C-alpha cells in the first residue's frame, strides 16, 4: 500500500484475492485522477513515489477493464431522528451512510448493522417508538467509521469543508501514531490498524503503550521511518490482475 497524503494526493493498493488474481486500486484527489485506460492506469502507477506497484503489475496480465469510481463523497442521513418516522421501516448500508470507497468500510459497516437486526427485531413491538430505537442503534454503527473517513478526507486540500477542533486534535494524534508506526512502533501500528479496519475499539488509540510512545516522541522526536523492505526488491506477484 502506498498511502495518499496531503502532499502527494495519490496512492495505490495491491491485494491478493481469489483464483490467483490480484486487485490493484489507485486513488487520486482533486485533479490527480487515475486514467480510465490500461495505459493511463499503468502510467499513474509509475508516477507514484515508490515504483513497487508498477513493477508488480508489470508481471501481471489484466483480466478486466479499469473500473472508475467518481462518487467519493461521504454522505450520512439522520433517519429515525424525527418522531414522524414510520413504524416498521429500517435503513441500513449505503442508504443510511455511504463512505468514500477508498477507505473500504462500507461493506463492513453494513455487515455490522445486519448483525444487529436479529436481536433488535426479537424485541420489536411494531410501534414507532420501537422502530426509532432500533434505527438509532443501526445509526450508531456508523459513528466510528464516519469519524475516520471524514477526518482523513478533510486533511486533503481538495476536500470541501473544514475540520472542527475535535477533528483537528484527533488528526494530530493519529498522524503522530502513523509516523511512529512507519518507524516500527508496534503498539501504534496494531492500535491504528485495528481501529481503521473496524475490528477494534477506538479506545485502543489511547492505550497506555500508545500514549507512552507519543509522549516519548514529543521529547525525543519521531524516529526515521523504516527503510524500504528488501523483499520489495526480490518478490513480485505472478498471475492475473483486476484493476
C-alpha positions in Angstrom: 0.0 0.0 0.0 1.2 3.5 -0.9 -0.9 5.9 1.1 -2.1 9.2 -0.4 -1.1 12.2 1.7 -1.9 15.9 1.6 1.4 16.5 -0.1 1.2 13.7 -2.7 -2.6 13.4 -3.2 -2.0 10.0 -4.9 -1.8 6.4 -3.6 -2.4 2.8 -4.6 -3.0 -0.7 -3.2 -2.2 -4.2 -4.4 -4.0 -7.1 -2.7 -4.1 -10.9 -3.5 -7.6 -12.2 -4.0 -9.2 -15.5 -5.1 -8.3 -17.6 -8.2 -4.6 -16.5 -8.1 -5.7 -12.9 -9.0 -4.6 -9.6 -7.6 -6.7 -6.5 -7.1 -5.0 -3.2 -7.9 -6.6 0.0 -6.6 -5.5 3.6 -7.2 -6.6 6.8 -5.6 -6.1 10.4 -6.6 -7.5 13.6 -5.0 -8.6 16.6 -7.0 -7.1 16.7 -10.5 -4.8 13.8 -9.7 -7.2 11.2 -11.1 -6.1 7.7 -12.3 -6.8 7.2 -16.0 -9.6 5.2 -17.5 -7.5 3.2 -20.0 -4.9 0.5 -19.1 -2.1 2.7 -20.5 -3.1 5.7 -18.3 -3.7 3.4 -15.3 -0.2 1.9 -15.6 1.3 5.4 -16.1 -0.4 6.5 -12.9 1.4 3.7 -11.0 4.8 4.6 -12.4 4.3 8.2 -11.1 3.8 7.1 -7.5 6.5 7.9 -5.0 7.6 4.2 -5.0 7.8 2.0 -8.1 7.0 -1.2 -6.4 3.3 -1.4 -7.6 4.3 -0.6 -11.2 6.9 -3.2 -11.0 4.5 -5.8 -9.6 1.7 -5.1 -12.1 4.2 -5.3 -14.9 4.4 -9.1 -14.2 0.6 -9.5 -14.3 -2.0 -9.9 -17.1 -5.2 -7.9 -16.9 -8.4 -9.9 -16.8 -10.9 -6.9 -16.9 -11.3 -3.3 -17.7 -10.4 -0.4 -15.4 -13.3 0.4 -13.2 -13.7 4.1 -12.2 -15.4 5.5 -9.1 -16.0 9.2 -9.3 -18.6 9.4 -6.5 -16.3 9.7 -3.5 -18.3 11.9 -1.1 -19.2 10.7 2.4 -22.9 11.0 2.9 -24.9 10.4 6.1 -28.6 10.6 6.8 -30.3 11.1 10.2 -33.1 8.6 9.6 -35.2 7.9 12.6 -34.4 11.1 14.4 -37.8 12.6 14.0 -41.0 11.4 15.7 -42.8 11.0 12.4 -40.5 8.2 11.3 -42.9 5.4 10.1 -43.2 2.2 12.1 -41.5 -0.9 10.5 -39.0 0.9 8.3 -35.3 0.3 8.9 -32.5 1.8 6.8 -29.0 0.2 6.7 -25.9 0.2 4.5 -25.2 2.9 1.9 -28.9 4.1 2.1 -28.1 5.2 5.7 -24.4 6.2 5.3 -22.2 6.0 2.3 -18.4 6.4 2.6 -15.6 7.3 0.3 -14.8 3.9 -1.3 -11.1 4.5 -0.8 -11.5 3.5 2.8 -13.2 0.2 2.1 -15.5 0.5 5.1 -19.0 0.4 3.5 -19.5 -3.4 3.4 -18.1 -3.9 6.9 -20.5 -1.3 8.3 -23.4 -2.8 6.5 -22.5 -6.2 7.9 -22.3 -4.9 11.5 -25.7 -3.3 11.0 -27.2 -6.5 9.6 -25.8 -8.4 12.6 -27.7 -6.0 14.9 -31.0 -6.8 13.3 -31.9 -10.2 14.6 -31.5 -9.3 18.3 -33.2 -6.0 17.8 -36.2 -7.4 16.0 -36.7 -10.0 18.7 -37.7 -7.2 21.0 -39.6 -5.2 18.4 -43.2 -4.4 19.3 -44.3 -2.8 16.0 -44.6 0.8 17.3 -42.9 3.9 16.0 -41.0 4.3 19.2 -39.6 0.9 19.0 -38.7 1.5 15.3 -36.8 4.7 16.2 -34.9 3.0 18.9 -33.7 0.2 16.5 -32.9 2.8 13.8 -30.8 4.7 16.3 -28.9 1.5 17.2 -28.2 1.0 13.5 -27.1 4.6 13.1 -24.7 4.2 16.0 -22.7 1.7 14.0 -21.5 4.4 11.6 -20.1 6.8 14.2 -16.5 5.5 14.3 -16.0 4.8 10.6 -17.7 8.2 9.8 -15.2 9.9 12.0 -12.3 8.1 10.4 -13.4 8.7 6.9 -14.3 12.4 7.2 -11.3 13.2 9.3 -9.0 11.7 6.8 -10.7 13.3 3.8 -10.7 16.7 5.4 -7.0 16.6 5.7 -6.8 16.8 1.9 -6.6 20.3 0.5 -9.0 19.3 -2.3 -11.9 18.4 0.1 -14.7 20.9 0.7 -15.3 21.8 4.3 -13.2 22.3 7.3 -12.3 20.2 10.4 -13.7 21.2 13.8 -11.4 21.4 16.9 -12.1 17.8 17.9 -11.2 16.5 14.4 -8.0 18.6 14.3 -6.9 17.2 17.6 -7.8 13.7 16.6 -5.9 14.1 13.3 -2.8 15.4 15.2 -2.9 12.3 17.4 -3.4 9.7 14.6 -0.9 11.4 12.4 1.8 11.0 15.1 0.7 7.4 15.5 1.1 6.8 11.8 4.6 8.4 11.9 5.6 6.2 14.8 4.1 3.1 13.1 6.2 3.9 10.0 9.2 3.9 12.2 8.4 0.5 13.6 6.4 1.2 16.8 4.3 -2.0 17.3 1.7 -0.6 19.7 0.9 2.3 17.4 0.8 0.0 14.4 -1.5 -2.5 16.0 -3.9 0.0 17.5 -4.3 2.2 14.4 -4.7 -0.8 12.1 -7.4 -2.4 14.3 -9.4 0.8 14.6 -9.0 1.7 11.0 -10.2 -1.7 9.9 -13.1 -1.7 12.3 -12.0 -4.7 14.3 -11.1 -2.8 17.5 -12.5 -0.2 19.7 -11.3 3.5 19.3 -10.2 3.2 23.0 -7.2 1.3 21.6 -5.9 4.6 20.2 -5.4 5.8 23.8 -4.0 2.7 25.5 -1.0 3.3 27.8 1.5 1.9 25.3 0.3 4.2 22.6 0.2 7.2 25.0 3.8 6.5 26.2 5.1 6.2 22.6 3.5 9.5 21.7 4.7 11.3 24.8 8.2 10.0 24.3 8.2 11.2 20.7 7.3 14.7 21.9 10.5 14.8 23.8 12.8 12.8 21.6 11.2 13.4 18.2 9.9 10.9 15.7 12.4 8.3 14.6 13.3 7.9 11.0 10.9 5.8 9.0 11.9 2.2 8.5 13.9 1.5 5.4 12.2 0.1 2.2 11.8 -3.6 2.8 14.3 -5.6 0.8 11.6 -8.1 -0.1 10.2 -5.5 -2.4 13.3 -5.8 -4.5 13.1 -9.6 -4.7 9.5 -10.7 -4.8 6.8 -9.6 -7.2 3.5 -11.4 -7.8 2.6 -13.5 -10.8 -0.8 -14.3 -12.1 -3.7 -12.2 -13.2 -4.9 -8.8 -12.1 -8.1 -6.8 -11.7 -7.8 -3.0 -11.9 
